[in-house]
């Protein structure tokens, strides 16, 4: 059994906020994999079922972000799980929009939802960090995360949520690599003619199988212009000077 938690704030006012990307991800997983229905449990909304071979409970805390740990702790204790059985999906300012990274344990980096979870169950749980980008200055962070995704964000956001759903069974099974590959197939599909996902390949040049361009021939050196007459020898010049001053 795994407890998969999406972080966000409850209510229609916050539904499309950047801070609610964890809720959005769980909604997509539940819809695509037939989990549910959502029921009020553990100070949140919970849905049960299977992802692949793994039994899971999905949880969207309804305590507001800053108190998320109350719901997570209650669910973990009731289900007799350990922090190692908990996976939390949350917004991440330090990743560019559309990037996804899995991390096991570590600090909360100032994220209030993670801070609350740390207080209730410790730090030894897995996190799926969902990049939303940074507004550029710390004073703008609160307004940024509590504002809705822009229309220009919809394409990458949809690709990211689809990728999370595609890889949900691998995530539940603890296969972070296969999960991230599934996400990359949506967010950075392979370039034509290569097996590499564009987002996972840091090379900026063509792949090793790309045809090599033939080197351009070097231009032929221009022939030296012929002299009007052969240069005089030193003896000839000396003789000419001698004749001149006779």
N, C-alpha and C positions, 0 to 999 in steps of 0.2 A: 504494500500500500504506500502511495506517495500522496502528500498534501501539496497541491500546486496552488500558489497564492498569486493573485493579481492585485496590484496596489492602485488605489484611486480614491476619489471622494464620491459619496453617494448623492443621487439626485440629478434631475435633468439639467440643472444649472451648470454642472461640472462635466456632463457626459462626454463632451467633445474636447475637453481640455487636454493639453499635452501631458499633464500630471496623471491623466487617467488611461494612459496607454496600456497599463497592466490589465485594467478591466476590459479594454477593447480586445486584447489578445486572448483572454479567457473566454470572452463571448464568442470569438471566432472558433476557438478550439471546441467549445461545447456544441456549437451549431454544426460544424463540419463532421464531428465524430459522434453525434447523437447522444451526448451526455445530458443528464438532467431528468426532470425539470429542476429549475432553481428553487430552492426552499430556504426559508429563514432558519438559520442554524448558526451557532457559534458567534453570535453578534455580527453575522454577515449573511451573505447568500451563498449557498453551497449546492453543488451538483455532483453526482456520483456516476461512476461507470468504469469502463476500461479503455486504456490507450494501448493498443497492441496487447501484450500479455500482462500488463501491469494494471492493477486496480488503483484507481485514483479518486481523490476528492478535490474538486476545484473550489476555491474559496475567494469571494470578493468581500473583504471586511467592510462593514457599513458604519464603522466607528469614526469616520473621517481619518485622513492620512496620518495625523500626528498620534493617533491611538491604535494604529493597525496591529500592534503587538498584542493587544488584549484579545482580539479575535483569533489571531494565529496561535497564541499560547493555549487558549481554551480548546481549539480544534485539535491541536497536537496532543494534548493530554487526554482528551476524550477518545481519540483514535489510537492511543497508546503508541505513538510514534516518537522518534528521536529527532533532534535538529537535522541530522543527516538525511532524514526522509522528507524534508521540507524544501520546496523550490519556490522562490519568490521572483515574479516578473515585475520590473519597475522601470520608470523613466530614468535616463542617464544623460546628464548635461555634458559630460566629458567625452561623449561619443558623437560623431557627426550624424545627422539625421539618416535613419535607415540602417545603421550598423547595429549588430547584435553580438554580444559577447557573454559567455558563460563563465562564472567565477564561483569557486568554492571557498566559503569563509572570507575572512578579512574585515576591514572596517566599514563604517556606514557612509563615510565621505560627506557627512553633513546632510544626507537625505533623511528627512524627518520620519518617513515611514519605516525605513531600515533602522533608524535610531530606536524607535519604539519596539521593533521586533527584537533588536539586540537586548533591550531591557527585560524582555519577557522570556526569551528562549536562548539567549546567547548568540554567538557569531558563527556557529558551525553549521550553517545552512547554505544551500546553493542559491545563487542569484542569476537571473537572466537580465542583463543590462541592455535596455532598448534605447538606442541613441535618439535624442531629440535636438541635439545641438545646444549651443550656449548663446545667450543674447549679447554677450560681449562685455558685460560689466556686472559685478555681483549685486549692485543695487537694483538691477532690472530683472533679477532671477524670479522673484515672487510673482510679479506681473506676467512674466513670460510663461511659466509653467501653468499658471491658472488662466491662461487665455487659450482659445480654441486653435486647433491646427488650421493653417491657412489653406485655401483652395489649392495653392501650388504644392502643398504637401500630400495631397490625396493619393497620387500615383505611387510614390515610394512607401507611404503608410500602408496602402492596400497590399503591395507586394510583401512588405515585412510581415504583416499579419497572416497572409496566406502561407508564407514560409514557416512561420512558427507553428501553424496548424499542420503543415506537411510533416514537420519534424517532431510533433508532439509525442508520438510513441517512443521515439529514440530518446527524447528528453526524459520521459518517465522511466525508461529503462536504464538511465544513467550514462548513456552514450552521447556525451557532449559533442564529440567530433562529428558524428553522423547528423546530429541535430543542426549544428552550424552549417554543415554542407547543404542540408535541405533548405535552410534559410537563404544561403548564398545562391542556390539555383533559382530562387525567385527574385532576389534583390540584385544579383549580378550574374545573369545567365552566361553560359560559355560563349566566348567569341567564336565566330564561324571559323572552322578549320582547326580549332584547338580543343583540348579537353579541359582547359582551365577556365574557372569562373573569373570573370573580369575583376570582381571585387576582391578575390583571394590572390591575385597575381600582382605583385608589386612592380613587375617589369613594365617599362613604358615602351619598349621596342617590340618588334614582331617576335612571335614564338619561334622555337628552334626549327619547326617544320616549314616555316614560311620560305617561299622561294627567294634565293639570293639574287640581288641585282648585279648584273655584270659590271665590272668597273669600267668607267669611261676611258677610252684610249687617250694617252697623253698626246697633246699636240706636238707635231714635229717641230724641231727647232728650226727657226728661219735661217737659211744659208747666209753666211757672212757676205756682205756686199764686196764685190771685187775692187781692188785698189786701182786708182787711175794709172799708176805706174809703180813699179817695184821700188821699195825704199832704197835710198842711196846708202852705200856702205860708209863706215867712218873714214876710210882712206879717200873715197871720192869727195866727201864733204871737206876734208882737210885740204885736198888738192884745189877745190874750188875757192876756198878762202885765200890760199896762197896766190892764185892767179889774180884774185880781186884786188889785193893790196900791192901788187908789183908796181 
